Amino acid sequence: MGESSLLEMRGITKRFPGVLALDNVRFDLKPGEVHVLLGENGAGKSTLIKILSGVYQKDEGEILIDGQPTEIQNTHHAQQLGISTIYQELNLIPQLDIAKNVHLGREPMIVPALQWIDFGAMYRDTQRVLDELGVDLNPRTLVRELGVAQQQMVELAKALSFESRIMVMDEPTAALTEQEIRELFSTIRTLQERGVGIIYISHRLQELAQVGNRVTVFRDGCFVGTRNLADVTTDELIAMMVGRTLDDRFPKVAVERGREALRVERLNQEGVLRDINLVAHHGEITGIAGLMGAGRTEMAHAIFGVTKADSGQIFIDGERVTINSPRDAIDAGLAYLPEDRKGHGLVLLMSVANNVIMAGVDSLSTGLVIREGEKNRVVDQYIHALNIRTPSARQQVQYLSGGNQQKVVLAKWLLSQATVIIFDEPTRGVDVGAKVEVYQLMNELIKQGVAIIMISSELPEILAMSDRILVMHEGTLVKEFADPKGVTEELVLGYATGGIRDER
């Protein structure tokens, strides 16, 4: 790896109304390097990346590319400079094939004046880039037919076709299986060999040493330090991120299990769910493990009325309930924190306050009129109790960090007074400090007698925070661990992959 810098960002400052998002921070990147950027939600990582990619303009500081001062005007200019950003929410058009996505907006032309596209050249060039990445995909395949990992490879192919020299990867492994993560890391090594510099953002600290060379940590919009990943421990990184040590990353409390809260019997959905039988108790966290595509989220959707099951029965506190819609589920005492909080859990253009009261507005209304004083008191109470970092309750949710958005979703359901809460990937995209806060909130809920169903792809989280563990494989629940003590990740994965089967 060369010592000369491909990118230098010096003294970068960015202000928003009421917020100093970045305060004189610095960052650099060398050719062929994976430089990890770490920090809690709201630390300033996203702001720095948006400045680099041309979404925002810096207020102070300078950017040097190959040692030359550069003013990045907009996103198109960033692409011309060889800068590509692959966001957690992939930016592809499902209805188009791979080649058309890769070349969208810059298709090769036979006769430019007539806008005649040279489709042969487009498909050949896409195949060339896929081959360079070592990806076995047909350029004519529609993106909607691809899995998340394959779509990420299309994004990488698009970046390479721009001849990008600087790539930003934002939480690239958040939705991938272990095998898909290994394949991604192999592709990253191929990019490094070509001299591409990669800025890698992830909250999954355990994977950083496998892929990264150096790490830079931000905290509260400020630069904390840069270290070689080979010379720093996970605990040291956590201390740099949060300004304190986290002696217990999984602060599970023991609560006496209460009566049955939720029972699901013989729930079926053709081609998706098969004979689901599930019980959750008050004062208990029931963990649901399984690989992507196993049907965990689909099960939650069927229970909560997002989709309709073909057959099955649901009981709340021993009484059978009919759930045909989320409204029915809410009325029955159910709550659902979705995996896709931005798409399904929040209205991003609405304020924090209006998102918080969304599911419990009836309790704050007289007739058709909301009691504003009561609303403001309740919203402020939840902002304080959940430590939601926001300039005010009037702030639009879209401007909050991922961890704070997750807390707003949780506040919404706490206000609804739900007795059974389904958490679908509760800490995905949430930094290590905020994860502990989410776990502590879950502890408080089970102390109050709430029944929690926790769907998670993070096996350490499942093993540490669950009172019981259920494992899904191919649309059905295949194993129950009544006591997680002594259960290993390897054992859970054995059932999740179908490698271990109990006689039934």
PyMOL commands that set and color helices and strands:
alter all, ss='L'
color gray80, all
select helices_A, chain A and resi 45-52+75-80+98-102+112-114+119-133+143-145+148-161+178-193+205-211+229-231+234-242+296-304+326-331+341-345+352-356+361-364+372-385+397-399+402-415+432-447+459-465+489-497
alter helices_A, ss='H'
color red, helices_A
select strands_A, chain A and resi 7-16+19-29+34-38+60-65+68-69+83-86+109-111+116-117+166-170+197-201+214-219+222-228+260-269+273-281+285-289+311-316+319-321+334-337+365-366+369-370+420-424+451-455+468-473+476-481
alter strands_A, ss='S'
color yellow, strands_A
deselect
rebuild
show_as cartoon
